[in-house]
């Protein structure tokens, strides 16, 4: 059956559970709960590998939003409360070890392995400077490398722009280039990045930085997608420009 049909069937089981509970129909209640949990778990598994889902039926779409999004259906609350009074307390939104193992082999290992991960990390070098950088800069570099290693190339590419902005803000704070501005305003405020950029970049670096920033922005604005090679080149260029800016400021 389609995901939409199963979502509607889950809604019917939800209503059946609540009806059996109100009518104290213990004979059918257990069967309904078992069928509900099985179908609910199956739907969550099937949607794991779906970044989007086209559901025409409004009621079915709402069921899926509640089940997968965490709000849950009325029966979820009933089942969780009942489980607390039994010796089988469980979280209906957590997969069992067996399910995790099965899903891992089905969804993860066919396209990825620890070899791919290590090789991906090895392809991108670290940011190398004279002095340590703040945790948020280091974290961004690490996240770019992680995204690249997991073959999330669009994410890695777009985060290069975020890294540039973070480094410029860090330099402005550490060199006290805006003495009249509070540190939090520089780091987290809406101060235009170009104003901050002009404080840390030389004329030649500024031109190189502007070209790179504009190119990185094309993906963020939804105008392109990128390849593995393009990410490698963009990351290399980003680190070189960032390291040049830090060096110019004696950091």
Buried (B, 14 or more C-beta within 10 A) or exposed (E): EEBBEBBBBBBBBBBBBBEBBEEEBEEEBEEBBEBBBEBBBEBBBEBEEEEEBEBEBEEBBBBBBBBBEEEBBEBBEBBBEBBEEEEEEEEBBEBEEEEEEEBEEEEEEEEBEEEEBEEBBEBBEEBEBEEEBBEEBEEBBEBBBBBBBBBBBBBBBBBBBBBBBBBBBBBBBBBEBBEEBEBEBBBEEEBEBEEBBEEBBEEEBBEBBEEBBEBBEBBBEEEEEBEEEBBBEBBEBBBEBBBBBBEEBEB
